[in-house]
Amino acid sequence: MESLLSARIKPLPTHCRQIHSSFRPKLFLQFARRLDKGGMEMGRCGMSFNPIAASVQPIEGPTLSKFNNTSPSKEALELWRSANAVCFDVDSTVCVDEGIDELADFCGAGEAVAEWTARAMGGSVPFEDALAARLSLFNPSLSQVEEFLAKKPPRLSPGIDELVKKLKANSIDVYLISGGFRQMINPVASILGIPHENIFANQLLFGSNGEFVGFDKSEPTSRSGGKAVAVQQLRKARGYKTLVMTGDGATDLEARKPGGADLFICYGGVQLRENVASKADWLVFNFVDMISSLD
């Protein structure tokens, strides 16, 4: 865990800065920008913020018939009910959108970036290559990211807020482990009441004039196998007996490795990636199924 924590708090070079977002009590989003020791404030903006409860289309019968894991086995159900910690992917799982695709679309490069996202989530290219390629297509500036966050509130998947509340009521720790960016995931965590220290994600970097200069490659989630590393180190540090990973992509499936997640639940309610879904311990299309199985 020490290596994971050190990666998360590693000081940025003086020529790079990161944007932080946090919530006031009534979901008012505020952005504050400060330089390292110069004490100079880059500016801030505030706005009322309302998450959007999204809807998804039901999966057709013929598609469901391809899978034999839409009902949990006895072993999978026991693991789910005995979990000490549950980790969620964010894009196309907790939220109905792929955050980088939405940001790219906002910046005018949506279609090209979405093609790369499909390849990355399907596991056909290394995640780090796909991440760098996607960002290079539109190089988002600090001002563009701030404007995007102000105009595009998170769209939560149906039932995720109830599921998180249920898990917390059962004293189960909840984490967000994502290949997306902290700038876009912090608001999601705040809506769901998940501590920001329970987020493991990537970080956009900006220069002194707010220009895009890259992303923090020290984050485990910035490369293939990174979610598995994050889960393994998290489990070792916290001593969780049973840990569950929930997501839709190949990087989420990777987390089910020795020393990692005991159970992988594939959420196919937004994106159904058949090569991932077929290998899951349990395939769900509605978070209600996960909630009801805890009773």
N, C-alpha and C positions, 0 to 999 in steps of 0.2 A: 504493500500500500504506500510505503514511503516514496517509491519511485513514481507512483500514480499521483500522489499529492504534490510531489515536487514539480511534476509536469504541469499541474494545474495552477500553481502559484509562482511559477518561474517568472521573474521580472522580465518585461519586454525591453528590447533595445530602446535607447533613448529616441531613435528616429521613428519608432513605431508606437502606436497607441491603440487601445481597444475601447469600444463603446460599451457602456454598461447600461442596463435598463432595470428599473425597479418599480414597485407599485406603492401608491399611497393606499390607506385603508379602504377606500371606496372605489378601488380599481382605477385610480387616476394614474396614468402612465407619465413618467417624467424621465427625461434623458439629461444626464449631467456629464460633461466632458472636462477632464482636468489633465494637465500635463504632470510629469513625474514630480519634480520638486519645485517647479517654478511657480506653482500655485495659480497658474493662469486658467481661467474658466473659458472653455470654448463656446459655451452657450447652452441653453436648455429650453425645452419646450414642454408644455403640459397639455393634456387633453382628456376628456372623458373617454372611458374605454369600456366597451362591451363586447365580450367574446360572442362569437356566432355559433349557435348550436346547429351543426350541419346535418343533412340527411344523406343517406346513401341508398343506392338501388339494390333491391334484393337479388340474390344469386339465383339463377334459373335451375330447375330440377336436373336437366341433363349434365350440367356442370358438377353439381353435387355428387352425382352418381359415380364420378371418377375417383372419389376419395373414400377410404374406409376408416378415416380417423376423425370424422366430424362428431363422434361421441367419444368421450374419454374412456380409456381402459381403466380397470380398477386401480392399477398401479399409478397411472397418470392422475387420477382423481385423488388418490391418497397423497401424492406429492403436492398437488395444488392446495389441498386442504391443510397440509402441514407446513406450508411455506413460511419462512421467517422474513423473506424479502422478495419483492417482485420488481423486476426491471422492465421498463417499457421503452421501446423505440418511440420516436415522436412522429416523424413524417409518415403519412399514410397509416398511422396506427392511433396514437393519441389525437392527432390532427388529421383531417381528411386531405390535406395538401402536402406536396413535397415542397418544403420551404425554399430550397435553392431554385426550384423551377418557378415558384411564384415571384421570387425576387428578380430572377432573370427576365421573366415576362414583364414585370414592372419596368425593367431597364431596357426592354426592347429586344431581348434575345431568348425568348421563352421556348420556341420550337426546337432550336438547336441544342439547348441545354437539356430539355426534356428527353431527347434521344439518348444523351449520355447517361442521364439518370436511370433510364430503363436498362441500359447495359450494365451499369454498376450494381443495381439492385438485383439483377438476374444473376450476377456473379461471373459475367463473361469477361470483365476486365478488372484489374486490381483497383480497389477503391481509391487509393491515393492518386492514381493516374487519372481516374475519372473526375475526382474532385478538382485537381489542378486544371484539367482541360475545361471543365465547366466554368470555373471562375475566370479563366483567361478569355472566354468568349464575351464577357461583358464587364469585367473589372469594376465591381460596384464601389462607388465612392462613399465616404462617410455620410454625406448629405443625402445620397440616394437611399441608403439603409435607414436613416432616420425618417425620411419621408415615407418610405415603404411601411415601416412599423407604425407610423401615425395613421396611415390610410387603410392598412390591411390588418385588422385584428385577427387573432387566431380563430380558426374554425375547428371546433372540437368534434371528435367522432361521437355519435350518439351513445350515451350510457357511460362514457369514460369517467365523468365526474362522479357518478353514483358508485362506480367500481372502486375508484380511489378512496372515496369516503368509507366504503365497506371495508376495504383493506386496512385503512388507518384505524377504524373502530375495532378491528380484530388484532390491533397491535402489530400489524405487518408493515415493515418499512418499505417505502416506495421510492424508486429511483427512475430517472430519465437518462437513458444511454443512447446517444444519437450521433450520427455522422453529420448532422446539421450544425448550426452555429448558435453559440450561447446568446448572441444578441437577439435571436428570434425565439429562443427556447425559454429564456428567463420569464417573459410574460406568461407563457403557457404554465410554467411551474407555479407562478404566483396565483393564477386563476384556480389551480387545483390544490393549492395549499401545500405544495411540495417544497421543502427547503432548497434554496439555491445550491447549498453544498452537496445536495443529492443529485446534481446534474453533472454528467460527463459528456462533453461535446466539444466541438471545434471552436476556434476563435478567429474572426476576421481581424486583420491588422491594417492600420492606416498610417500614412505618413503625416508630417507636421502640417500639411495643408489639407488633410482629409482625403488624400488620394489613396487608393487601394494599393497595398504593397505585398499582399499575400495572406497566408494563414499560418497559425502556429503549428508547426510540424512536430512539436514535442508532445502534443495531445495523442494519447493512444488511439482515439477514435478517428484520427486523420489518415489511417492506413488500414489495409486489409488485415483481418484478424484482431483489430484494435478493440472491438467490443468484447471479444473473448478475454483479452488481456485485462480490460477494465473490470469485468465480472470476476475473473480469477483473483485479482489483487484486492478487490472490494470484499470478496468472500473471506479471503485469508485474513484481512485486517479486522473484519467485524465478527468473524467466527460463525457465520450463518450455517446452520445445519442443512437447510433446504432453501434453495434459491431458484426462482422461476424467471425466464426471459420470455417476453412477449413482443412480437414484431411481425413484419411482413416480408423482409428481405433476406438475401443470402448472408449479409453481415450479422443479422440477428440469429440465424441458424448456427453460425460459427461459434456463438457464445456457449453452445452446448458441447463443451469439450471437457476432458478430465480436469477437475478442479474448478470448473466453471458452473454453468447452469445445470441443474438436475432435470429440468423440464423445459421444453421449448413449445410455447403455444403460438401458433401462427394465426394472426388476425387477418382474415381475407375480406373484411367488410368494405375496404376501399380499393385495394389492389390485390388481385389474386394471382400470385406468381406460382404456377403449378409445380415447378421444380423445387420450390421451397415448401409449399403446402404439403406436398406428398411425403416429405421427410419429417414433418412435424409430429410431435407426440400427440398433439390435439389441435385440430383446425376449427376455429370459430369464426362466425360471421357477424356475431352480435355480442357485445359485452354483457348483455343480460344473462347469457348462458353461463358466463364465468361468475357472475354475481349469485345467481340462484344455486349454483353448485357448492357455494360456501355455506349454505344453510343446512 
